[in-house]
Amino acid sequence: MKYALKYTQLLLLMLFIGMGFVACSSDEADTVQYVRNPIFKLEVVVDNSGGRHTRGGTTPGSFTDDSEYAVHDATVFVYQAKDGVNGNADTPILYKVYVSKFKKTSGDGTSNVVYTSPLIKTQLAIPTGNYRVLAVCNMGNLSDKVKTLGDLRTMTTETLALGDLSQPGHCSYMAMTSASDDEVKVTGEAGNGAPEPDASLISATINVQRLAARLDFSPGKGEWVENKTLTLTGADAKKVTVRGYKYQVGTTNDVFYLTDVTPVNLYQGPEYVLKRVTEDNTFDIFKYLGKETTGVDGNATNYVVDPNTQQKGVTDLTALYTPSYDNTVTLAPGDASLSKVTQVEETLDGCYKDRISTTDYVFRKLTYARENTIVMGTSKQKYATGLLFTGYYVKNANEADARAVNKTFEYFIRHVDPNNSNSDALIMKYGIVRNHVYQVAVSGVSSLGIILVEVRSWIPKEAPDIYL
């Protein structure tokens, strides 16, 4: 299953006091009204109610870890442009406000959570009018790094959180940025619920989203086993002790023991601070904070773009991916470079229950991942993020002399594949996009060469099994 992480909402409350007027002349020229000596107050409202911005359904209570919704600081950029965030690159940023020391004032993660800043006093005098507002959260003070709209649109980062992205639950300060192009109207009118008689309260809602995505794993109906002894094929009949999940293979007497679930091809390169997409299936025009689009068949018709999307395959960028698929797929079960599977139960830390189609699964948060997209035709083995399911396959496991062989199944994360196509000639079939959770559940093993993985499409329809 994949669904969009709930968007966070940034509610910017600008309290302006000391109202005044400045006239261009004493004749009939236009009069410019200013709001002088404003006081800024920021309230960050984290929307965990779900559904409003998501594309593939919602999961109640999936983001109860405060590390995934907490807001610690924000840099707010205010500008004016007819076309908003897609305006001219040299559009100046008129005002920049950095706020830290947010305090959570309400909510517990299962509902909306509100963070509030202290009051910020400034000597700015702001003309009345319509403004656009963009925000960057949990990335420190970026005021000196951004002078124009183009500076913000081209800005990249390699820091998506404080901590190891491979350990959800041990990260904090999740980087979040604007998800839509929002407007602020400064009217210069006093009152409007302001806390002081001569103040004007002006509010704007800014939607922000996490830069990271998350990969979650469920063993499905696998049976947890410990200290299971298997005999390997070969003249020496070496014995191994297995700890992991056991799957009966179809209606046969074969058994597969899953010992390792390892993310591969995790992109380590830079990510754009603001999301960008192509206007169509070419790379001629970019839309900043644009929508992902689909055709009547549900397949994608444009690309989400990371800083290296077009270069992958044209230039050797495999050094930006760790661990690489090529170096990992050949490893034997239990190798130190693989990620050992751990028991998945709803009561354990980092686990939760969710439903795919009509089946309840318990998932473990496996890892965070950076945005990683490829152009149609690019090698998925080299550049698409995926999971390797490593373990032992035992034929005729009920026989006394049954032998086990090493076996690895692979699955590359699909972003848009509503029809479960066998073709890779689809835009955005494989990819990781910010602010999404990609849930992968093992629903069974049908043969030595096929593992059944069940996922939910990113459009709201029931997903078929995907055969690997």
N, C-alpha and C positions, 0 to 999 in steps of 0.2 A: 504494500500500500504506500502511496505517496500522497501527501497533502501539504498545503502551504502552512508553514508555521504562522500562527496568528500574528497579524501585523500589530505593531505597537503604535499607540497614538501619543503624540507629543502635543500637549495643550499649552500654548504660549500665551501667557497673560501679561500684557504690557500696560502698566499703570502709569499714565502720563499726568504730571501735575504742572502747575505754573503755566496755564494757557496764555497765549499771546498772539499778536498779529504783526506781520511785517508787510508793508505796502510797497509795491514796485514804484509807484508815483502817486501824486495827489489827484491825478486826473482820472480817466475812466479805464486805466490799465487794469489788468487782472490783479487781484489781491491774493497773495500767497499766505495761507494760514499755517502757523507752526504750532506744534505741541512741544513745549520747552521743558527741559530738565526732567525727562521721563524716569520713572522707576520701573524696572523690569522684574517680573516674577514668573518663573517657569513652573508649570505643573506637568509632569509626564504621566499620562494615563496609559497603562499597559492593558490592552484589550485581550483578555483570555476567554471571552464569551464565545468566540468562534463563529465561523460561517460567513461573515460579511465580506472578507477579502479572499477567502480560500477558494480553490478550484476543485478540490477533490474530497470535500467533506471535512468533518472536524472530529477531533478526539477529545472528549471532556477530560480535563485534568492532566493533559500530557505535559504541561509546562509548569509544574508546581515547584520545580527547583528555582530558587530565586536567582541563581546565576544565569538563567536563560531569559529573564525579563527585567532584571534590576538595571536601573539607570543611575549612573554615578556622576556623569558629567555630560555636557552638551555644548557644541559650538553651533550657533544659529547664524545663518547668512541671510540678509535681507537685500533684495534688489528689485528693480523694475524692468520688465521686458514684455513686449506685446505677445511674444510666443512662449513666454515662461521659460522653463528650463531648456527648451530647444531654441532659445533666442540666439542672438549673435554671441560668439565666443568672447568678444571684447567687452561685453556688458559689465559695467563695474559693480562690484559688491558695495552697496551704500553703507550698510551697517553690519557690524559683527559683534556678537555678544557671546561670551564664554561664561558658563555657569558650572560650578562644582558643588560638592557637599549636598547632594540631594538627600532628602529624607522621605522614607516611605510613610505615607500618612493614612492609607487605607488599603484593604484588600489582602488576600492570603494566597494568591496564585491560582485558585480555582475560579476566581472572578476577576473583575477589573482591579488593577493595582495602580495606585496613584503615588507618584514621587513629587515632592515639592522642594523648590530651591529657596534659599533666603532672598530677601529683597536686594536688588542690585541698583544702586544709584549711579546716575551718569549725568553729564552736563550737555548731552546731545540735544539739539533742537531739530525735530523731525517734521518736514512738511506733511500736511494732510494729503491723502491720495491712496491709490491701490498699490500694494506691494506683494512680491512673491517671497516665500520663506522656504529655505532648505535647512535641514539639521543633520548633524553628525554627532552621534552619542558614543560615549565610552572610548574615545580615541584621543583624549587630551585636548589641549588648546591648539586649534588649527588656524587661529585668526591671522597669524603672520604668513601662513602658507597660501592663502587664497586672496587674490585681489580682484579677479574677474570670474565670471561664470565659467569661462573656459578652463580656468585653473581647477575648479571643483570638478568639472566633468571629466578631466583627464587624470585626476588624482588617483593613485593606486595605493594599496596597502598589502602587506604580507602578515599583518597582525589582526587576526579575527577574534581573539580572546586572550586573556591572561591565563596562561597555563598550557598544558599539553592537550591538543585537540583530540588526541586518541583516547582521552579519559573524560568523557562526559560526567559531570558531577564534581569534577576537580578543576573545572575552568570557571573563570569569573570575568567580569567586564566584557560581555559579548558586544562586539562592535555592531552598531545599528545606524542606518542612514535613511534619509527620506525615501519613501516608496511612491509618493505622488507629488505632483506640482501644486502646492497649496498657496492660497491667497490670503492676504491680510488687508483689511480696509481700515485706514486711519482717518477718521472723520473730524477729529478735533473737538468733538462735543463733550462737554463736561457731564458728569453723572454716570449713567449707564451701569449703576450698581457699584461704582468705585468706592473704596473705603474712605475717601475724603471728599468733601463737598466740591473742591475746585479741581478734582482729578478726573481723568477720563479713562475708563477701563476698556481696553481693546483686546479681544481674544481671537486666536486662530488655532485651528486643529491641524497638526502636522502628523501624517502617517509615516512611521519609520519601520524598517524591517531589518532583521539580522543579516549580516553578510555571510554567515556560515550556514551550511545545510547539515543535516544529521542522518546517519545511516543506523537503522535499527534492525535487529535480528530476532527471529523466533524459531525455536526448534520444532514448532508445530506439535504433532502428536508423538514425537520421538520419546523413547523411554530412557530416562537417565540411569546410567550404570557406572559403577566404580569397581576397580580391581578385577576387571574381566581379563582373563588370560587367553590370548590367541596364539596360534602357531602359524608362523609365516611360511610361505612357499620357499623352496630351496633345499639343498642337500643337508644343510645344518639344522633345518627345522627350528630356527630361532623363535623363542617365545617372547611376547611383549605383553605388558599389562596396560589395559585400556581404561580410560576414564572419559566418558562423553555420552552421546545420545545414540541409541540403537533404533534402527528402522528395519522392519520386515519389508522385503522387496516384493511388491505385488502379491501374487498368490503362490510364489515359489517358496522354497526353504532357504533362500539366500538372505543374508543379513548385511547391512551396512552400518558401521560404527563411525559416527562423526566425532572427530577429536579436535579439529581446529577450524575456525572461521576467520579468515584473514582478509582485511581490506587491501586491495592492490591498486596501483596507479593513482595514489592520492596525490593530487596536484600540489606542488609546493611553490609555484610561482605567484606573481602579484595578482590582485583582484581589484577591479574598479570599485571606487568608493560608491559611486552612483551606478545603478544598474543601467545597461544599455542593450538595445535590441536592434536588429536590422528592420528596415521598413518592409522588405519583402524577402525573397529567397536569395538575394544578392547582398553584397556588402558595400553598395554604393551610397546609401543614406542610413545614418544611425538615428535612432530615437532614444533620447535619454528619459529614463523612467517610463519607457513605452510598454505596451501590452504584448504578451505572447499571443499570436494569432493562430487559428486553425481553419482548415477547409471543411467542406460539408462532410468529408469522411472522418473528421476528427484528427487527422494528422496535422502536424505543425506546418505553417507556411512562412515562418521567419525564424531567425536565430537569436538566441541570447549570446552575447559576445563577451569573452574575457580577453585580457590583453594579448593572449597568444593564440586565440582560436584559429586564425587564418594561417599561422606559421607552422602549426603542428603537422608533421608529415612532409612539409616542404623543407623545413629545417629540422635537424635532429635535436629535439627538445626532451629526449627521454631522461636526461639528467635531472629534470624538474619533477620527476615522478618517483616516489618511494612508498612502499617497496614496489619494484617493477614486476609486472606480470611474468615476464620472461624469466626472471631470476627466482621467482617464488613458486611457479606452477610445478616445478620438478622436485620440490623438497618433499621429503618423507614425513609422514605423520609424526607429530611430536617434536619436529625440528625447532630449535630455539628461535628461529626467525619467523615462525608462524605464530598466530594468536590462538592460544588454547581456548577451546569452548568452555564456558562456565555454566553452572546450573542456572536456569532461568525460571524463576517463580515470582508470582505477583507480590509476595511479601518481601522480596529481596530488594536491596537498594539498587536503583537504576532500572527497575523493571516495572512494567505496567501491562494491563489487559486491554485489548482492542479487538474489534470484529472485522473480518474480511468476508464479504458476502454473508453467509449464514454461520460462519465458524468463528468461535472465540479463540484468540491466540494471546499468549503472553510474550511480550517483547522485551529485549534488553537494549538499552541505548549503547550502540557499538562504538561509534566515533563521529566526530564532527568532520566536515569536509569543506574545502574551498570550491567556489564556482569553477566548473571545468566543462567546457563544451568543445565539440569538434565539428568540422565541416563534413558533410556527407561524403563518404568514401575514405576518410582517414582511418588508419588502422586502430581498431578498438583494443587489440591486444597491447598496443603501445601507449595509447593515450586516453582510453575510456576508463573511468573508475569502476571497479568491480569487487566482487567477493569470491574467494576460493574456499570451497568446502572440502576439507582434506580428512581422510580417515582410512579405514580398512574395510574391504569388501570380502565377505566370506561366502563361497558357494556351498550349497548343501550343508548349512551350518549345523543341522541336526545329526550329521554323521560324525563318528568318533575321530576320524582322521581328517576332518575338515581343515583346510588351510586358508589363510588370509593373504590378500594382496593389497599393496598400497593403491589408493584411488583418490583422485582429485576431480571434483566437479567445479565448473566455473559459471559465474553469472555476472554480466556487465550491466550496470545500473541503467535502466531505461527511463527516460524522462517523458517522452511522448510516443506511445505505441498502443493506441486504443484497440486496434484490431489484431494484436498479437501476430504481427507479420513475420514471415520468415526472411524477408528482405531487409538488408541493411541500408538500402537506398532510400532512406527517409530522413527528412530534416529533423534534427533534435531527438532522434530515436534514443541515442545514448547521451547522457550528460548529467551533470550536477548543477543545479541552479540554487542560488541563495534562498534562505528562508523556507526551505522545504525539508520535510522529513520523508525519507525513503525507507519504507518498511518491507523487509524481505522475510517471508515465512516458508520454511521447508515443510511442504504438505505431504511429502512421501518420496520414495525412490522406486522407480518402476523397472529398472534393469541396470546392468553394469555400466551402461553408457548414458542413462537418463536419470536426472534428479528432477523432481517436481517442485517448482518454486511458485508460490502464489503471491501476487502483488495486486494493488488496486491502481487502476489508471488514474492519471491526473485530471481527467474529466469525470464528472459524476455518473458513472455507470459501473455495473458489476464487472469485475475483471476475470478473464479466463485464467486457467493454469498456464504457466509459461514453461515450456519444455527446454531443458538445456542439453 
